[in-house]
């Protein structure tokens, strides 16, 4: 690579074209390439940790006539060698300059960034596409803002001379669902989280509010109420929370649902928009204390609310709210005596059966005393009649 640069420098010294171009230019911007940036910013998990990743796609078209003449001459002799040298040339001027600039911005800070090696694809007519990625394109140091630590003026160094790293267009696809605080300078176009700048030498200042800060601002600026009911038979608490202003950003809804999940043991939860309000409905499993006192069954269902509510309604039993935001729903019912009634009925039936059986068992005895002996049976009458003559004979003798 050094030999290549040495040859190019020699050509520059011997060729007046570059000198004329430099004299005609009124600034110190790099005049080697037409450059267009395309940057996409998104949050991705790296080792289970969410990181703001920026993927760069840079289109660079060599425009300097001296360099074009050199590479055209080299290609006429050995196209493969010309492509290899042009690839190295692009890497040094387009990628290495950016990487060095980005690393300098992190010096003296507690921030780090991983910058991937470039993928360089040659497109013909001495143009190339340079792709790479870097981590921590957005970071938060105060919990309030997400900022780009790489914002600022870009340098373009070649053979010890420092130029401004000029580009023709920079397009940045910013993350959606976040509250934008600042873009500076103001882009020429901004629509649906896509910002476009023209003719610059910088990475723009980019600042978002953190989702948690946006969420807290929303919560502190809207009235909210919640209605709950507890069914001891099922053991669940159903809730319906209303927030009287629709949040503007999807991340706010996500954090709102997350706050319920963090406070309660959620079984199911959903959100819906209703008449300009946001409604959160769900079912939670509370901690339950159950005991009997003075012939009454008492259930106490405990669950912690995700924050302060302007109005709390409980449709079953009574409730109280502890200082730490724990809601205690108390349901009291008289101890069930339903088991007595079947027992009484069975006892009554048994008693009646016993009386009937006893009465029937006495009926034959009572019947023998009331009737004459002749009615009992004729054989008995005959035996009595025969005995009397026998006794008379004996008396006579």
Order of alpha helices (4+ residues) and beta strands (2+ residues): alpha-alpha-beta-beta-alpha-alpha-alpha-beta-beta-beta-beta-beta-beta-beta-beta-beta-beta-beta-beta-alpha-beta-beta-alpha-beta-beta-beta-beta-beta-beta-beta-alpha-alpha
